[in-house]
Amino acid sequence: MSDPSDFSADSAVYKTLLESTRAIPWKIDWATMRFAYIGPQIEALLGWSQDSWVSVEDWAARMHPEDRERVVNFCVAQSKCGVDHEADYRALTKDKGYVWIRDVVHVVRNAAGEVEALVGFMFDISERKKTEEKLVALQHELEALSFKDGLTGIANRRQFDASLEREWAQASRDHTPLSLLMLDVDLFKQYNDLYGHLQGDSCLITIAQVLGQAAVRPRDVVARFGGEEFVILLPETDAQGAREVAERCQRLIAEQALEHKLSPHGQRVTLSVGMGTAMPGESPSHGELLQAVDRQLYAAKQKGRNRIEGG
């Protein structure tokens, strides 16, 4: 490795400043692809001695395998074009760990405009990366929560709307049926008045869990539509298949035997169900399917509740 004075125009003060910073200065001769200089701080950070940084092969070899090809190709391409650049990567330490590095690179040209050298600084950005990762994880968590009903833990209206739009488009492309169930807990206001809102919340949580047991395919969506209303979206399901799911919902709820002393249906919690099936390529819109199923649910309640209407 060349004498460090090559890096700094014979200035002892400048050299002292460079080597007292936390950033790690370096210089690479373009013709030989060898390090003309690298700051002694590199040993404290990565464990590799200053003298062990001989060529760009050492730099590439001490990079995380998952980052190596991307970073090396990018830096070489930018340098050949004479473009200053920066790259983030994981540098391997001598004890087999790794540190997140940001390499800031300046391309030095000679009088003819040809690339003569690369100079730059390595910065330890590990703490910044940890913070970024925490923020990304938090963002994902918040996004997940924004699509989840706060009480029951199942999908909320927002996720249902997004799923309905997505599945409608998919069904239109595939020419497959799409079915929808809308379910209402019968006489739930009376249930709340009699047993209290805490017990009412517990009842809704149980119902949500049971509906999840009735619609188990990966693309089936069980969502709380609002209040005591739930919806189940059934891709690639015809009317007969939708009715089977609706009947399964009612049967599983009946097996729970949730007491409801003000219900005329065996003094147990029951469901009214509206259902509908569409062929998206032939039907006007998913909004009309939703409206049609809502009308069927209304009919089920008008006809005495604890029943399934539609087809």
Backbone hydrogen bonds in HBPLUS format (Angstrom, degrees):
<---DONOR---> <-ACCEPTOR-->    atom                        ^
c    i                          cat <-CA-CA->   ^        H-A-AA   ^      H-
h    n   atom  resd res      DA  || num        DHA   H-A  angle D-A-AA Bond
n    s   type  num  typ     dist DA aas  dist angle  dist       angle   num
A0006-ASP N   A0003-ASP O   2.95 MM   3  5.88 164.5  1.98 129.3 133.0     1
A0007-PHE N   A0004-PRO O   3.01 MM   3  5.52 151.8  2.09 111.5 119.5     2
A0008-SER N   A0005-SER O   3.14 MM   3  5.39 144.9  2.26 104.4 113.6     3
A0011-SER N   A0008-SER O   3.34 MM   3  5.98 145.5  2.47 117.7 125.2     4
A0015-LYS N   A0011-SER O   2.96 MM   4  6.18 158.9  2.00 148.0 154.1     5
A0016-THR N   A0012-ALA O   2.94 MM   4  6.11 157.0  1.99 143.8 149.8     6
A0017-LEU N   A0013-VAL O   2.92 MM   4  6.23 158.7  1.97 151.1 156.8     7
A0018-LEU N   A0014-TYR O   2.92 MM   4  6.18 162.3  1.96 152.2 156.7     8
A0019-GLU N   A0015-LYS O   2.97 MM   4  6.19 158.8  2.02 151.3 156.6     9
A0020-SER N   A0017-LEU O   3.24 MM   3  5.22 154.2  2.31  99.9 107.6    10
A0024-ILE N   A0122-MET O   2.87 MM  98  4.88 165.3  1.89 143.3 148.3    11
A0122-MET N   A0024-ILE O   2.82 MM  98  4.88 152.1  1.89 130.9 139.6    12
A0039-GLY N   A0025-PRO O   2.79 MM  14  5.26 151.0  1.88 164.5 162.9    13
A0026-TRP N   A0120-GLY O   3.03 MM  94  5.57 142.8  2.17 151.8 150.0    14
A0120-GLY N   A0026-TRP O   3.11 MM  94  5.57 156.8  2.17 148.2 148.2    15
A0027-LYS N   A0037-TYR O   2.81 MM  10  5.11 151.8  1.89 147.3 142.4    16
A0036-ALA N   A0027-LYS O   2.77 MM   9  5.32 152.9  1.84 133.8 142.6    17
A0037-TYR N   A0027-LYS O   3.31 MM  10  5.11 157.2  2.37 137.8 134.0    18
A0028-ILE N   A0118-LEU O   2.79 MM  90  5.14 160.7  1.82 154.7 160.7    19
A0118-LEU N   A0028-ILE O   2.92 MM  90  5.14 159.2  1.96 148.5 155.1    20
A0029-ASP N   A0034-ARG O   2.90 MM   5  5.57 159.7  1.94 168.4 163.9    21
A0033-MET N   A0029-ASP O   2.74 MM   4  5.38 134.1  1.95 146.9 160.4    22
A0030-TRP N   A0116-GLU O   3.15 MM  86  5.41 160.2  2.19 127.8 128.6    23
A0056-VAL N   A0033-MET O   3.04 MM  23  5.86 151.9  2.12 158.2 154.6    24
A0035-PHE N   A0054-VAL O   2.81 MM  19  5.40 157.2  1.86 127.8 135.7    25
A0042-ILE N   A0039-GLY O   3.20 MM   3  6.10 172.7  2.21 123.9 126.1    26
A0043-GLU N   A0040-PRO O   3.22 MM   3  6.07 152.8  2.30 122.2 125.8    27
A0045-LEU N   A0041-GLN O   3.15 MM   4  6.44 151.5  2.23 151.5 159.9    28
A0046-LEU N   A0042-ILE O   2.89 MM   4  5.90 173.9  1.89 153.8 155.8    29
A0047-GLY N   A0043-GLU O   2.78 MM   4  4.45 134.9  1.98 116.5 128.7    30
A0094-LYS N   A0046-LEU O   2.80 MM  48  6.20 157.6  1.85 171.6 178.4    31
A0052-SER N   A0049-SER O   3.09 MM   3  5.36 150.5  2.18 105.6 114.6    32
A0053-TRP N   A0050-GLN O   3.43 MM   3  6.02 169.8  2.44 114.0 116.9    33
A0058-ASP N   A0055-SER O   3.00 MM   3  5.55 135.2  2.21 110.5 120.6    34
A0060-ALA N   A0056-VAL O   2.88 MM   4  6.17 165.1  1.91 154.9 157.8    35
A0061-ALA N   A0057-GLU O   2.83 MM   4  5.89 160.4  1.87 146.6 152.7    36
A0062-ARG N   A0058-ASP O   3.09 MM   4  6.12 138.6  2.27 140.1 149.2    37
A0063-MET N   A0060-ALA O   3.24 MM   3  5.41 131.9  2.48 119.0 115.6    38
A0092-LEU N   A0062-ARG O   2.91 MM  30  5.11 152.0  1.99 117.6 126.2    39
A0064-HIS N   A0090-ARG O   2.73 MM  26  5.34 160.0  1.77 170.1 167.5    40
A0067-ASP N   A0064-HIS O   2.85 MM   3  5.38 148.6  1.94 118.1 127.9    41
A0068-ARG N   A0064-HIS O   3.01 MM   4  6.01 139.2  2.19 154.1 165.8    42
A0071-VAL N   A0067-ASP O   2.99 MM   4  6.03 173.9  1.99 168.8 170.9    43
A0072-VAL N   A0068-ARG O   2.88 MM   4  5.87 170.3  1.89 162.2 165.1    44
A0073-ASN N   A0069-GLU O   3.04 MM   4  5.91 164.3  2.06 144.9 149.9    45
A0074-PHE N   A0070-ARG O   3.08 MM   4  6.12 156.6  2.14 141.0 148.0    46
A0075-CYS N   A0071-VAL O   2.86 MM   4  6.02 173.5  1.86 159.4 161.0    47
A0076-VAL N   A0072-VAL O   2.93 MM   4  6.01 166.9  1.95 156.0 159.8    48
A0077-ALA N   A0073-ASN O   3.04 MM   4  6.06 162.9  2.07 143.6 148.9    49
A0078-GLN N   A0074-PHE O   2.95 MM   4  6.15 166.1  1.97 154.9 158.7    50
A0079-SER N   A0075-CYS O   2.92 MM   4  5.96 158.1  1.96 145.2 151.9    51
A0080-LYS N   A0076-VAL O   2.93 MM   4  6.09 163.6  1.96 152.7 156.6    52
A0081-CYS N   A0077-ALA O   3.26 MM   4  6.44 145.1  2.38 139.4 148.0    53
A0083-VAL N   A0078-GLN O   2.88 MM   5  5.18 168.5  1.90 156.3 152.4    54
A0082-GLY N   A0079-SER O   2.83 MM   3  4.87 151.3  1.92 102.8 112.3    55
A0085-HIS N   A0105-VAL O   3.08 MM  20  5.30 149.6  2.18 136.0 145.5    56
A0105-VAL N   A0085-HIS O   2.74 MM  20  5.30 171.6  1.74 171.0 172.2    57
A0087-ALA N   A0103-ASP O   2.93 MM  16  5.28 146.1  2.05 138.4 149.3    58
A0103-ASP N   A0087-ALA O   2.84 MM  16  5.28 165.6  1.86 158.6 157.7    59
A0089-TYR N   A0101-ILE O   2.96 MM  12  5.45 154.8  2.03 150.7 158.6    60
A0101-ILE N   A0089-TYR O   2.75 MM  12  5.45 175.7  1.75 174.1 175.2    61
A0091-ALA N   A0099-VAL O   2.79 MM   8  5.25 164.4  1.81 158.1 152.7    62
A0099-VAL N   A0091-ALA O   2.84 MM   8  5.25 151.7  1.92 145.5 153.8    63
A0093-THR N   A0097-GLY O   2.87 MM   4  5.10 166.1  1.89 123.1 126.8    64
A0096-LYS N   A0093-THR O   3.06 MM   3  5.29 150.2  2.15 117.5 116.3    65
A0125-ILE N   A0100-TRP O   2.90 MM  25  5.40 157.4  1.95 139.0 144.7    66
A0102-ARG N   A0123-PHE O   2.88 MM  21  5.09 154.7  1.94 143.9 151.9    67
A0123-PHE N   A0102-ARG O   2.90 MM  21  5.09 152.2  1.97 136.1 145.4    68
A0104-VAL N   A0121-PHE O   2.93 MM  17  5.41 170.4  1.94 162.2 163.7    69
A0121-PHE N   A0104-VAL O   3.07 MM  17  5.41 146.6  2.19 142.5 152.4    70
A0106-HIS N   A0119-VAL O   2.73 MM  13  5.35 165.4  1.75 172.0 177.1    71
A0119-VAL N   A0106-HIS O   3.02 MM  13  5.35 168.2  2.03 156.8 160.0    72
A0108-VAL N   A0117-ALA O   2.82 MM   9  5.08 168.9  1.83 156.7 156.7    73
A0116-GLU N   A0108-VAL O   2.73 MM   8  5.61 175.1  1.73 156.9 157.2    74
A0117-ALA N   A0108-VAL O   3.26 MM   9  5.08 160.7  2.30 132.8 134.6    75
A0110-ASN N   A0114-GLU O   2.84 MM   4  5.51 152.1  1.92 151.4 159.1    76
A0113-GLY N   A0110-ASN O   2.88 MM   3  5.26 161.0  1.91 115.6 121.0    77
A0129-LYS N   A0125-ILE O   2.88 MM   4  6.15 155.8  1.94 153.6 160.6    78
A0130-LYS N   A0126-SER O   2.92 MM   4  6.23 154.4  1.99 150.2 157.2    79
A0131-THR N   A0127-GLU O   2.98 MM   4  6.25 156.8  2.04 146.9 153.0    80
A0132-GLU N   A0128-ARG O   2.86 MM   4  6.15 156.6  1.91 148.2 155.2    81
A0133-GLU N   A0129-LYS O   2.82 MM   4  6.04 159.2  1.86 151.5 156.9    82
A0134-LYS N   A0130-LYS O   2.96 MM   4  6.19 153.7  2.03 144.7 151.8    83
A0135-LEU N   A0131-THR O   2.91 MM   4  6.18 155.0  1.97 148.2 155.3    84
A0136-VAL N   A0132-GLU O   2.84 MM   4  6.12 155.4  1.90 150.8 157.6    85
A0137-ALA N   A0133-GLU O   2.90 MM   4  6.10 161.6  1.93 147.1 152.3    86
A0138-LEU N   A0134-LYS O   2.84 MM   4  6.04 154.3  1.91 144.9 152.6    87
A0139-GLN N   A0135-LEU O   2.81 MM   4  6.02 153.1  1.89 144.3 152.1    88
A0140-HIS N   A0136-VAL O   2.89 MM   4  6.18 159.2  1.93 151.2 156.4    89
A0141-GLU N   A0137-ALA O   2.91 MM   4  6.14 152.1  1.99 142.4 150.8    90
A0142-LEU N   A0138-LEU O   2.83 MM   4  6.09 157.5  1.88 150.5 156.5    91
A0143-GLU N   A0139-GLN O   2.82 MM   4  6.07 154.7  1.89 148.3 155.9    92
A0144-ALA N   A0140-HIS O   2.88 MM   4  6.10 155.6  1.94 145.8 152.4    93
A0145-LEU N   A0141-GLU O   2.88 MM   4  6.15 157.4  1.93 146.9 153.5    94
A0146-SER N   A0142-LEU O   2.87 MM   4  6.05 144.0  2.00 142.3 152.3    95
A0147-PHE N   A0144-ALA O   3.14 MM   3  5.40 150.0  2.23 103.4 112.4    96
A0148-LYS N   A0145-LEU O   3.04 MM   3  4.94 165.0  2.06 108.5 110.4    97
A0156-ASN N   A0147-PHE O   3.22 MM   9  5.64 149.4  2.32 117.7 119.4    98
A0149-ASP N   A0154-ILE O   2.67 MM   5  5.53 175.8  1.67 174.5 175.8    99
A0153-GLY N   A0149-ASP O   2.96 MM   4  5.11 146.7  2.07 136.4 144.5   100
A0224-ARG N   A0155-ALA O   2.91 MM  69  6.36 157.1  1.96 163.6 160.4   101
A0160-PHE N   A0156-ASN O   2.97 MM   4  6.23 161.3  2.00 154.5 160.6   102
A0161-ASP N   A0157-ARG O   2.89 MM   4  6.08 166.1  1.91 154.2 156.9   103
A0162-ALA N   A0158-ARG O   3.14 MM   4  6.38 160.3  2.18 145.9 151.0   104
A0163-SER N   A0159-GLN O   2.83 MM   4  6.02 157.4  1.88 151.1 158.0   105
A0164-LEU N   A0160-PHE O   2.76 MM   4  5.96 160.0  1.80 158.4 163.6   106
A0165-GLU N   A0161-ASP O   3.11 MM   4  6.30 161.1  2.15 145.5 150.0   107
A0166-ARG N   A0162-ALA O   3.01 MM   4  6.20 159.7  2.05 144.8 150.9   108
A0167-GLU N   A0163-SER O   2.82 MM   4  5.93 169.7  1.83 155.4 158.4   109
A0168-TRP N   A0164-LEU O   2.91 MM   4  5.89 147.4  2.02 140.5 149.6   110
A0169-ALA N   A0165-GLU O   3.15 MM   4  6.33 159.1  2.19 143.2 148.0   111
A0170-GLN N   A0166-ARG O   3.01 MM   4  6.29 156.6  2.06 145.9 152.9   112
A0171-ALA N   A0167-GLU O   2.83 MM   4  5.93 161.5  1.86 146.6 151.5   113
A0172-SER N   A0168-TRP O   2.94 MM   4  6.12 147.0  2.06 142.5 151.7   114
A0173-ARG N   A0169-ALA O   3.12 MM   4  6.41 150.8  2.21 144.5 151.4   115
A0174-ASP N   A0170-GLN O   2.94 MM   4  6.18 156.1  2.00 149.7 156.7   116
A0175-HIS N   A0171-ALA O   2.73 MM   4  5.44 123.0  2.05 139.1 150.3   117
A0176-THR N   A0171-ALA O   3.21 MM   5  4.99 152.0  2.30 127.6 135.8   118
A0236-GLU N   A0177-PRO O   2.98 MM  59  5.13 111.2  2.47 159.6 167.2   119
A0178-LEU N   A0278-ALA O   2.89 MM 100  5.42 157.8  1.94 158.5 165.7   120
A0278-ALA N   A0178-LEU O   2.91 MM 100  5.42 161.1  1.94 147.5 153.2   121
A0179-SER N   A0234-LEU O   3.05 MM  55  5.01 177.0  2.05 141.0 140.2   122
A0234-LEU N   A0179-SER O   2.86 MM  55  5.01 171.0  1.87 156.0 152.9   123
A0180-LEU N   A0276-GLY O   2.87 MM  96  5.48 158.0  1.92 161.4 166.2   124
A0276-GLY N   A0180-LEU O   3.03 MM  96  5.48 141.0  2.19 151.1 160.5   125
A0181-LEU N   A0232-ILE O   2.91 MM  51  5.02 159.2  1.96 145.8 152.2   126
A0232-ILE N   A0181-LEU O   2.88 MM  51  5.02 154.1  1.95 140.1 144.6   127
A0182-MET N   A0274-GLY O   2.81 MM  92  5.14 160.7  1.85 153.6 157.5   128
A0274-GLY N   A0182-MET O   2.83 MM  92  5.14 165.5  1.85 153.6 158.5   129
A0183-LEU N   A0230-PHE O   2.73 MM  47  5.06 170.2  1.74 149.6 153.2   130
A0230-PHE N   A0183-LEU O   2.78 MM  47  5.06 161.8  1.81 150.3 156.5   131
A0184-ASP N   A0272-SER O   2.90 MM  88  5.27 159.2  1.95 150.7 157.2   132
A0272-SER N   A0184-ASP O   2.97 MM  88  5.27 163.2  2.00 151.6 156.8   133
A0185-VAL N   A0228-GLU O   3.24 MM  43  5.66 155.0  2.31 140.2 147.5   134
A0186-ASP N   A0270-THR O   3.03 MM  84  5.67 164.0  2.05 143.5 147.6   135
A0191-TYR N   A0187-LEU O   3.11 MM   4  6.42 145.7  2.24 139.0 149.2   136
A0192-ASN N   A0188-PHE O   2.88 MM   4  6.19 159.3  1.92 155.2 158.7   137
A0193-ASP N   A0189-LYS O   2.91 MM   4  6.18 159.0  1.95 149.8 156.0   138
A0194-LEU N   A0190-GLN O   2.95 MM   4  6.08 148.8  2.05 142.7 150.4   139
A0195-TYR N   A0191-TYR O   2.85 MM   4  5.93 172.7  1.85 158.8 161.1   140
A0196-GLY N   A0192-ASN O   2.75 MM   4  4.81 142.3  1.89 130.0 137.9   141
A0200-GLY N   A0196-GLY O   2.95 MM   4  6.19 145.4  2.07 141.2 152.3   142
A0201-ASP N   A0197-HIS O   2.79 MM   4  6.04 152.4  1.87 147.5 153.3   143
A0202-SER N   A0198-LEU O   3.06 MM   4  6.35 156.5  2.11 143.3 149.5   144
A0203-CYS N   A0199-GLN O   2.91 MM   4  6.16 149.0  2.01 144.2 152.5   145
A0204-LEU N   A0200-GLY O   3.03 MM   4  6.37 156.8  2.09 149.5 154.8   146
A0205-ILE N   A0201-ASP O   2.99 MM   4  6.27 155.9  2.05 151.6 158.1   147
A0206-THR N   A0202-SER O   3.05 MM   4  6.29 158.0  2.10 146.0 151.5   148
A0207-ILE N   A0203-CYS O   2.97 MM   4  6.24 162.1  2.00 151.4 156.4   149
A0208-ALA N   A0204-LEU O   2.94 MM   4  6.12 160.1  1.98 149.0 154.1   150
A0209-GLN N   A0205-ILE O   3.08 MM   4  6.33 155.5  2.14 146.3 152.4   151
A0210-VAL N   A0206-THR O   2.94 MM   4  6.23 157.1  2.00 152.2 158.8   152
A0211-LEU N   A0207-ILE O   2.88 MM   4  6.12 163.4  1.91 156.6 160.6   153
A0212-GLY N   A0208-ALA O   3.09 MM   4  6.27 147.6  2.19 140.1 148.7   154
A0213-GLN N   A0209-GLN O   3.22 MM   4  6.57 131.8  2.46 135.6 147.7   155
A0213-GLN N   A0210-VAL O   2.94 MM   3  5.07 131.9  2.18  98.7 112.4   156
A0214-ALA N   A0210-VAL O   3.15 MM   4  6.52 128.6  2.43 139.5 153.6   157
A0214-ALA N   A0211-LEU O   3.03 MM   3  4.98 134.8  2.24  94.3 107.4   158
A0215-ALA N   A0211-LEU O   3.16 MM   4  6.46 141.2  2.32 149.5 158.0   159
A0220-ASP N   A0217-ARG O   3.07 MM   3  5.32 148.6  2.17 109.8 119.4   160
A0221-VAL N   A0233-LEU O   3.08 MM  12  5.01 160.8  2.12 138.5 144.3   161
A0233-LEU N   A0221-VAL O   2.81 MM  12  5.01 158.5  1.85 145.6 151.5   162
A0223-ALA N   A0231-VAL O   2.90 MM   8  5.35 168.7  1.92 158.8 161.4   163
A0231-VAL N   A0223-ALA O   2.88 MM   8  5.35 159.3  1.92 149.9 154.9   164
A0225-PHE N   A0229-GLU O   2.84 MM   4  5.36 138.6  2.01 126.6 137.5   165
A0226-GLY N   A0229-GLU O   3.34 MM   3  5.38 148.4  2.45 143.9 136.9   166
A0229-GLU N   A0226-GLY O   2.87 MM   3  5.38 164.1  1.90 140.6 144.1   167
A0242-ALA N   A0238-ASP O   2.94 MM   4  6.20 154.2  2.00 152.7 160.7   168
A0243-ARG N   A0239-ALA O   2.93 MM   4  6.17 155.4  1.99 148.5 154.7   169
A0244-GLU N   A0240-GLN O   3.05 MM   4  6.35 153.9  2.12 146.5 153.4   170
A0245-VAL N   A0241-GLY O   3.15 MM   4  6.47 151.8  2.24 143.8 150.6   171
A0246-ALA N   A0242-ALA O   2.92 MM   4  6.22 158.9  1.97 150.2 156.4   172
A0247-GLU N   A0243-ARG O   2.84 MM   4  6.06 162.4  1.87 154.8 158.8   173
A0248-ARG N   A0244-GLU O   2.94 MM   4  6.09 148.3  2.05 138.5 147.8   174
A0249-CYS N   A0245-VAL O   2.91 MM   4  6.20 151.6  1.99 148.9 156.3   175
A0250-GLN N   A0246-ALA O   3.11 MM   4  6.47 163.1  2.14 150.5 153.6   176
A0251-ARG N   A0247-GLU O   2.90 MM   4  6.10 157.0  1.95 147.4 154.4   177
A0252-LEU N   A0248-ARG O   2.88 MM   4  6.03 164.5  1.90 153.2 156.9   178
A0253-ILE N   A0249-CYS O   2.98 MM   4  6.17 155.2  2.04 149.4 156.4   179
A0254-ALA N   A0250-GLN O   2.95 MM   4  6.11 156.8  2.00 144.0 150.6   180
A0255-GLU N   A0251-ARG O   2.99 MM   4  6.29 147.1  2.10 144.0 152.9   181
A0256-GLN N   A0253-ILE O   3.02 MM   3  5.20 136.5  2.22 100.3 112.7   182
A0257-ALA N   A0254-ALA O   3.06 MM   3  5.33 139.8  2.23 103.8 114.7   183
A0269-VAL N   A0258-LEU O   2.74 MM  11  5.34 147.3  1.85 150.3 160.2   184
A0260-HIS N   A0267-GLN O   2.91 MM   7  4.82 163.8  1.94 117.2 115.0   185
A0263-SER N   A0260-HIS O   2.99 MM   3  5.57 165.1  2.01 124.9 126.6   186
A0273-VAL N   A0307-ARG O   2.89 MM  34  6.19 163.7  1.92 164.5 163.9   187
A0309-GLU N   A0273-VAL O   2.88 MM  36  6.28 156.9  1.93 157.8 164.5   188
A0275-MET N   A0309-GLU O   2.91 MM  34  6.26 142.0  2.06 156.9 167.9   189
A0282-GLU N   A0279-MET O   2.65 MM   3  5.45 157.3  1.70 134.6 142.1   190
A0283-SER N   A0279-MET O   2.95 MM   4  5.93 142.6  2.09 143.8 152.0   191
A0289-LEU N   A0285-SER O   3.36 MM   4  6.78 147.9  2.47 139.2 147.6   192
A0290-LEU N   A0286-HIS O   3.03 MM   4  6.30 158.7  2.08 147.5 152.5   193
A0291-GLN N   A0287-GLY O   3.02 MM   4  6.27 156.5  2.07 144.3 150.6   194
A0292-ALA N   A0288-GLU O   2.91 MM   4  6.04 156.9  1.96 144.5 150.7   195
A0293-VAL N   A0289-LEU O   2.99 MM   4  6.21 160.5  2.03 153.0 157.4   196
A0294-ASP N   A0290-LEU O   2.97 MM   4  6.14 152.5  2.05 144.6 152.7   197
A0295-ARG N   A0291-GLN O   3.00 MM   4  6.29 150.2  2.09 145.5 152.9   198
A0296-GLN N   A0292-ALA O   3.09 MM   4  6.43 147.8  2.20 140.7 149.5   199
A0297-LEU N   A0293-VAL O   2.93 MM   4  6.26 150.4  2.02 147.6 155.6   200
A0298-TYR N   A0294-ASP O   3.00 MM   4  6.28 157.0  2.06 146.6 152.7   201
A0299-ALA N   A0295-ARG O   2.94 MM   4  6.23 152.7  2.01 144.2 151.8   202
A0300-ALA N   A0296-GLN O   2.95 MM   4  6.24 151.9  2.03 145.1 152.5   203
A0301-LYS N   A0297-LEU O   3.08 MM   4  6.42 153.1  2.15 149.6 156.1   204
A0302-GLN N   A0298-TYR O   2.89 MM   4  6.13 153.5  1.96 148.3 156.5   205
A0303-LYS N   A0299-ALA O   2.94 MM   4  6.08 140.2  2.10 146.1 155.6   206
A0305-ARG N   A0300-ALA O   2.96 MM   5  5.45 148.6  2.07 153.4 150.8   207
A0304-GLY N   A0301-LYS O   3.30 MM   3  5.46 159.5  2.34 108.4 109.1   208
